[in-house]
């Protein structure tokens, strides 16, 4: 059989391209027809551009404040509730489609079907929109929150945990310090109850004046109990009592009282004595020294004499001068810085003021040579 063709054709094993003549199998003539494939592509594109006019476009969910559907929409609600819609997100726009959506629009001027349009009246969707605008309640279930709200809640929770953790740490430190202080106070109380130190009030008064804490007071008490530390603070009542003992008994008894009972020493009693001291004269007494000694001696009697004068009574005052035997030795007076114990008749022949060692050597040299003499008596008013 010989086939006649209008156009010569070279057969190849490959698929024929668009626009090639193919054999008409239905015609017996064996005539090849030319088919253009671009015509079918153009018709399909034309039909595709006309189809969306009848397809339902769903309900476009608008997010307020520039929110994104990826982090604002509560996607987890679809696992917890039977929501009557599905969703798609394209180019940042979220579209809801009712599950009863037919997919087609009956009217040409409508963009969505009746089922998708009824989604706006759905109570669950109204609640979602309200939470998008006003924000979901913090106590609501996690499924009602979007990813953005969940992240914010997580950050707030972390800040609260950190705050309470630090607060708990600070409280633990305070309780530990207070427990330690309470333990130290108990130790001090037990130490005071032991009775090793008698003048506890004096020790605590000195410690508080030095701004010591409970540990400092406890340490001072323990040292006082071992005899290493002796508090040197006395009340006015204690000063008056020990001054009386010193005045009545003398220096020896006052020193024994100081060593045995921890009372004030003689030097302390002299400095705190209310009785004015007499001014000793290393040589011939001056008028100023005699005047001060008279005031110190009869100063307490002047008030009584003045009262007698005002009442019109007769006033008689007798001043007696007496001489007392003294030990023949040289003494140094720290108040006046003079040597005492030299006869006043020859005291002017040497310097009785202590400046250096040479003055002391010269004084004893004059005593050895007979220029000066020891004072055997002292005259007192």
C-alpha positions, 0 to 999 in steps of 0.5 A, a space after each residue: 500500500 502506497 500512501 500519498 501525502 501532500 507534505 513529505 514527512 520524515 518519521 522519527 521515534 520521538 513524540 511529535 511536537 506541537 503543530 505537526 501533521 498526524 495521520 487521520 486514523 478514521 480516514 482511509 485516504 491516509 491524509 495527514 492533518 495539521 493540529 495546533 496545540 497552542 489553541 488548547 492552551 489558550 482555551 484552558 487559560 480563558 476558561 480558568 480566568 472565567 471560573 473564579 467569578 463563580 467560585 466562593 472566596 470565603 470570609 476574609 478575617 481582618 486582624 486589628 492593629 497590624 497583627 499577623 494571623 500566624 501569631 494572633 489566631 488561636 489555631 489550637 481551638 480547632 483541636 479543642 472545639 468543633 469549629 464550623 470552618 476551615 482556614 487558609 493563609 496566603 500572602 498574610 491574609 487569612 480566609 475562613 471557609 465554612 465546612 458546609 460551603 458549596 464552593 460556588 456563588 449563586 449570584 454574580 455580584 457575591 464573593 462568597 456563598 451563603 454558608 461563608 457569609 453566615 460565619 460572621 454571625 457565629 458566636 465562636 467567631 465573634 469571641 475570637 474577633 473580640 479577643 483579637 481586638 481586646 486581648 484574651 483573658 490571662 486566666 483563659 485556657 491556652 487554646 484561646 491564645 495565639 502564639 504572640 499572647 502565649 509568648 508574652 505570658 511565658 515572658 511574664 511568667 519567667 519574670 515572676 519566677 525570677 522575682 520570686 526566686 530572688 525574693 526567696 533568696 533574699 528572705 532566706 539570707 535574712 532568716 539566716 542572719 536573724 537566726 545567727 543573731 538569735 543564736 548569738 543572743 542566746 549565747 550571751 544570755 547563757 554567758 551572763 547567767 554563768 556569773 563569771 563577770 560581776 559588772 555586766 551592766 558596765 560592760 554592756 554600757 561600754 560596748 554599746 557606747 563603742 557601737 559593738 554588736 551582739 558578737 562584740 559584746 559576747 567577745 568582751 564578756 568572754 575576755 572579761 570572764 578570763 580576766 583579759 579585759 576589765 571594763 573601766 566605767 563607773 557610775 556616779 554612785 560608785 564614784 561617791 561610795 569609793 571616794 568615801 571609803 578612800 577619805 575615811 580609810 586612806 590610800 592603803 585601803 582604797 588600793 586594796 579595794 581596787 585590787 580585790 573588788 575592781 573598784 577605782 584606783 586612788 588616782 581615779 578617785 583623786 581626779 573625780 573627787 568633789 573636794 577641791 585639792 590644796 596647792 602645795 608650795 615648793 618654797 615660800 607660798 605666794 599670795 595667790 596660792 594662799 588665797 586659793 587654799 583658803 577658798 578650797 578650805 572654807 568655801 563650803 562654810 561661806 554659805 552658812 556664814 552668809 546666812 548667819 549674817 542675813 539673819 542678824 546673828 553673830 558670826 565667829 570664824 576661827 582659822 587654825 594653822 597646824 603643822 604635821 610631820 612629814 617623811 623626809 624625802 623628795 616628791 614630784 607634783 605632777 600638777 605643778 611640775 615642782 619638787 616638794 619636800 624641801 625646806 622653804 627657807 633655802 628652797 630659793 637657792 636651787 631650781 625646784 622646777 623639773 625640766 630635765 635630769 640635770 635639775 634633779 641631779 643638782 637638787 640632790 647634789 645640794 642636799 648632799 652638800 648641805 645647801 638645801 635641807 629636807 622639810 620635816 614639817 608641813 603647815 596646814 590650815 
